[in-house]
Amino acid sequence: MKVPDEQRTVKVSKYLSKHLRHQPERIGLTLDENGWVEIDALLAAAAAHRFPVTRAELDHVVATNDKRRFAVEGGRIRAQQGHSVDVDLGLPPATPPAYLYHGTVAARLAAIRAEGLRPMNRHAVHLSPDRETATRVGARRGRPVVLPVDAGAMHRDGHVFRVSGNGVWLTDAVPPAYLRFS
């Protein structure tokens, strides 16, 4: 078996993220209400838009993605979270751990202090279950800053949390009072 080219794997992953989370219509896809699309339709659309992806490549990306961004169920695929298009992932409310974490960069701290964490162009604020994951998330945009979130207090105060299939915690917003700034 041929070992997949890592650069190609990253390109395919980014392509899938873009079209399963943000712009399915760009390649003629329609996600169902829960974000699913038939794999055969996805592969056909990608090929028709000059980015052919084999089923083996898709399976490799799903299996090896360190963030487990995608879920496959039968002949369907969807992104686990992070959508800017209207979908209902059908995730039930869940009781979070006492603390969750958000990775960011120093340049965003003033806005976060004033407004808290907002979903911006996504459906929910994404929180990590541990500092290490939040550090990796923050490092994508520069030197990371990790903010602890008092998720236990938020939950007691009526804020709803959900957890995606890949362990990312989701909530509508995090008011500044629940954030711990060092």
N, C-alpha and C positions, 0 to 999 in steps of 0.2 A: 504494500500500500504506500502510495506517495505521501510524504509528510507535507501538510499544508504550509504554504508560505505565510509567515507571520504578518507581513505587510498586507497581504491579500485578506487575511482573516480580519484584521482591523478595519479594512475598507468595507468588507461585507457587513461587519457588525455596525459600523456607522451608517451604512446604507439602510439596514434593517431598522435601526433606531429612528432615523429620520422619517421613514415611511410608515412605521408602525406606531409612532408616537406623535408625529407632528404634521406630516403632509402626505397622507395616503392618496389623496385625490391627484397629486402631482403625477402619479404613475397609473392613475385610473382604478385605484383600489377603493373599496368601501368596507370599512370595518363594521362589524355588527355592534349592537348597543353595548356589549361588554369588551370591545376592542379586538375581537377575534377576526381572522381572515383565513380562508382556505390556503394551505401551503401551495397547492398547485396554481391557484390564482396569483399568489405573490410571485412565484417563480416565473410564470408567464408574463406578468406585468413588468418585472425586472428585465427580462429578455427583450420585451417589446420596446423598452426604453434604453436599450443599449448598455445594460449592466447585467449580463447573464450570470446567474448564480445556480450552481448545481445543488441538488438535494444533499449531496455529501458535504458540500461547503456549508450549507445552512445547518445541517446536523452538527458539524464540527463547531461552528460558532455558538450554537445553543449549548453544546456540551462543555465547551472550554471557556466560555466567558466568565471571567473572575467575579463579575457582579451579578451573574445569573439574570441578565436583563430580559430574557425571553422565556416564555412558557410554551410548550407544545402539548396539545391534548388531541389525541387521534390525528386527524389530518389538518388540524388548525394550529395557528401560532398567534401569539400576541406579546406585546411588551408588558412586563410586570407592573410598571408604573412610570410616571414621568410624562404622561400625555399632555399635550396642549389642545388636542381635539377632544370633542365631547364624547366621553365613554363612561360607563359605570362598571368598574371592575368587580362589583359584587362582593367586596370584602366586608365581612361582618365587623362590628365594633369589637375592640379587644382592649384588655387591661394592660397598659404599658408597664415597664419596669419603673422604679422610682425615678431614675434619670435616663434620659436619652441625650444625644449629642448632635451638634450641627457644626459642620466644617465650613469655614468661610475665609476671607482675607481681611487684613486690617483696614483696607480702604472702605469696606462696607460697614464697619462697626458703628459709625455715627448714625447712619440711617437705621441700623438694627436697634441701637439704643433708643431711638426716637419712636420707631414704628413696630418694633418686634420683627418676627420672621413672617413674611407673607409669601404666598405661593407664586407670585409674579405671573409668568405666562403658563404655569402648570395648574393642575387641579388641586394640589395639596402641597404643604410644606413637607420636605423629606428630612427625616431624622435617622441617625445611625444608632445602633444598639451599643456601640462601644467607641471609645476615643480613637482607636487605631483606624477604624473605618472612616470616622469623621475627619481625621487628619488626611487620609488619602483623598477624600472628597475635596477638602479645602485646598490641597496642594495642586489641584488641576488649574487653579487660577493664580498661583503665586505661593508665597510663604503662608502656610496655614495657621489659622486661629481656630481653636475648638471651643465652642460655647456649650456648657452643660445646660440642659433644659430640665426643669423640675416637672417632669411628666406626671409624677404621682400627684402633685398638688393640682396640676391642670385637670387631671382626670377626676379628682375629688370635687373640683369646681365645675364639672359638667362638660368639659371639652372632650370631644370624641376622637379616639385614635383607632386606626386600622393598621394592619401589618400586611405587606405584600408577600407574595410567594418567595421572594428572595431576601426577606428579613428587613426591608426598609419600612420604617414606621411613618405613617402619614397622618396629618391633622390639618385642619383648615387654616390655622394661623397660630403663632405663638406670641402672645402679648409680652412686652418687655419685662413685666414683673416676674415672669417665670424663667427668665434667662439669668445665668450667673456670669457676670463679667469679671475677669481676674484683674 
